[in-house]
Amino acid sequence: MVSEPEEWPAFKSYLEDIKLLRRSFHNSDIIYVPRTENLRADSLARCARKQPSFVVHMDAELPIWFTESI
């Protein structure tokens, strides 16, 4: 299980959320699999990036995750 931010720098900001969600499962492991060793996931990610997308949000304020990406 990756448990320290230094082990997986890209997910440092998500680590606390992951730890919280992990308590909902009896057994869980989060492991890093390089894209070169996970061709199916890499293919799915590439296909998803090619798809047109849009965000529909109906609230007075934008969610924090959306405003941080702008």
Secondary structure, DSSP 8 states (H G I E B T S, - for coil): ---SGGG-GGGGGGHHHHHHHHTTSSS-------GGG-HHHHHHHHHHHHS-------SSS--HHHHHT-
